[in-house]
Amino acid sequence: MKKRLLIIFGIFAILAAFAGLFAYNHFFREEPAPYFASAEEHFLYGSIGTEAEQGIPYWIWLVLPRVFPDHLPRPGGYAALGLIGGDGHEMPIGLSKVTVGFPRVGINCAMCHTASVRARATDPPKIYPAGPSHQTGEQEYLRFLFDCASDPRFTADTLMAEIARNVRLSTIDSMLYRFVIIPQTRRALLQLKDRDSWMMRNPDWGRGRIDPFNPVKFTTLKQPVDQTIGNSDMVPLWNLKAHQGYAYHWDGLNDTLKEVVLSSAIGDGATIKWVDRDNRRWDATDPKEMSSLRRIQNYIETVAPPKYPFAIDNALVAEGAQVFASECASCHAFGGNRTGTIVPATEVGTDTHRLEMWTPASAAAYNAYGEGYAWKFSHFKSTHGYVSVPLDGTWLRGPYLHNGSVPNLAALLEPVDQRPTKFWRGYDVFDQAGVGFVSSGPDAEKVGTLFETSRPGNSNAGHTYGVTLSAASKRALVEFLKTL
């Protein structure tokens, strides 16, 4: 009997070992992320570690627009959500593909930080990496995934039939997709939808905007779900070496670039385990061995702000330079005595919802996050104002103000009661006269999302500097700002 029990135990141990090996190989085995020799391509398509916990199974992700076109705002697949296709690349800009047991799709920095610009509707788009993604509907992307998972058509039969049009899965993989991966993906998306239900009571982000810190606050940092609104415009990430010593994010909640980069990856879904492993390679010099996030930091420190691509009136620029020096340089020129500092909200007068969102308790929780790890955060804080940013590449920063509530530079120089109260965000045809993007008319309405300044968090008040200038001085100033 004893011998039989040992044999049975041995058989079970072998079966358990095989089961564990099978589970590891098909669900947890992480293959190296694709390597991109170009730093720019790494920024656009490389992994920041979001695939393991937040990634969507690739074959499911691929077929969703074909199965559920009715959940998209218009025809066009993921492009209908403002995602940009890159020539010669499998994935859209801002999405990475990594195998963790099976191929998974995660988001990366370029989802929020790459801009598309056209001179005319008939032109192909010009892509500007590290620019603010004014055309991307990140919340629309999330809601599309949620809507698909909530649809009764999200079944193994439906999805497997569509997947079969692209790939012939092995028998084992077919069974895993049918009985495990598809049902689990649906459950995970519905759980995420329930977790993020607080979004439903807040104004929509709209194209080119995101609430970047409430999701972190409520989940990663375990802060109580509150009524705050953190909706903000996307920020540019170019030339950050020249910004050294300045505060980062709209409200200056951190002044250390490495912490900003690491915490941004965590906010997008990277795990502590992945960040810790990545941080251990931070000082490697060979790009193939270097930390993924260090490569990204190196890139955004050095990538130059794009030059204005259209015609400029140089005579007017010379006049505008004088206006800028007297009216704007102290806050917005490199070396200005207030550039990169936090201007109190009581002075600048812009919408305060973003400030109310990032509480002292949230900052303290983030500083305690990662306790025991070499990269532990220590520079997060809650502020009472907004950063007076240098205006390099300002022509591509529209819409303007921290919440993107003013469509172009010309409107920003007008008194508050003369600024547009409704406009459309997300159309990538450039407005050369106002310096921003075309924000009205049928094409802008077809592509974009409506922005209304009457909604909470969307106020276009404040920053009234320059509104009393003459019309001629305003024109000259706008012309000069094109050159920065």
C-alpha positions, 0 to 999 in steps of 0.5 A: 500500500505504501508503495502504491501511494508513493507511485500515485503521489509521483504520478500526481506530482508529474502531472502537476509539474506538466500542468504548471509548465503548460500554464506557464508556457501558455499564460505567463511565459514572457518573450523579449519585447520586439527591439527597435534600433531607432529611438523614435520607433522605440518611443512609437511602438516599444513596450513600457510593460503594460501587456502582462496585466492590462494587455488585450489578447492580440487576436481578439484585439485585431478582430473587434472592429470587424465584429463590432463596427457599430460601437465605433463612431464611424467606419475605419477601424481603430483609426476612427478613434484617432489612432495613427497607423505607421507605415510598415508597422503592424501596430498603430502608433501608441500600441505595443505587441508582446507575448506573455503566454500569448500575444498581447496588445498594450499601450505606450507613451505615444498613445498620448504623445504623438501628433498628426498634422495636415495642411489640407483635408486631402493631404497625408498626415505628417506625424510628430512624435512626442507632440500632444496627441490632440487627435486621439480619443483614449477614452473612446478606445476604452469605451469601445473595448467596454462596449464590445465586452458588454455586447452579447455577440462577444462570444467564443463562436463569434470571435473564433470565426472571425479570428480564423479569417486571419490565422489558423490557431493550433488545436491547443491554442484554439481550445485555450482561446475558446474556453479560457482566453475569450471568456477571461478577456470579457470578464476582465474588461467588464471588471475594468468597466465597473472599476472605472464607472466613476468616469460616467458622472464626469464630463467626457475627456474628448479627443486629445484629453485624458484624466491621467491621475484619477485612475491611478489615485483610485486603483494603484494608490487605493484612495477613496473614489471622490467627485473630482475631475482631472481632465487635462490636455495632452502635453508635449514631451520634446526637448525635456533636457532643456526643461531640467529644473522645471516642474513637470505635469500641468500642475507641477506635481513632480520635478524629477523626470525619472519619477515622471517617466516611471510613474507614467508607465505605472499609470498606463498599467506597468507592474511593480515587477516590470518597473523594478526589472526595467530600473535595474537596467537603467544605466546600461549603455547598449540600447539592446540591454538598456532599460526601455523607460530609460531609452524613452527618457533619453529620447524625450530629453533630446528630440527637438520641438518641430519647426513650424511647417508653413509660411511665416511673415518674417517682418511681422515676426520681428515685431512680435519678438518685441511684444513677446519680450515685454509681455510673455518672456518672464514666464514663457522664455527659457531663462525667464524668472518665472519660467518652469515655476508654479503660478498660483491659480488665484493669479492665473485664473484658470479652471481649478478642477485639476488642482482639486483632483490631486490631493495631498493624500494622493501625493503622499501615497505615491511617495510611499509607493514602491517602498523597498525598491531602488526607484521608490518615489519621493518627489510627488506633491500637491500644488495650488497652481499651474506651471508657466511652461516654456513655449518651444513648439507652441504652434503644435500645442493646441488647443490651449490652457491645461484643459485644452479649453481654447482652440487656438492662439488667436482666441487665447489673446482675446478677453474670456467672454470673446473666446469660443464656448463650443468647438470641435476637438480632434480634427488634424487639419491645421488652422494657419490663421488662428494657429491651432487646428480647424475646430468648426465646420462639417469635417471637424464635426465628423471627426472630432468631439464637441467641447463645451466650456460650460461643463465642469472642468472645461472653463476657458477663463483665466490667462488674460495676459495680452488680451489688451494688446492692440490687434496689430500687436496680437497678430505680430505676437502670434506670428512670432510664436510660430517660430518657437 
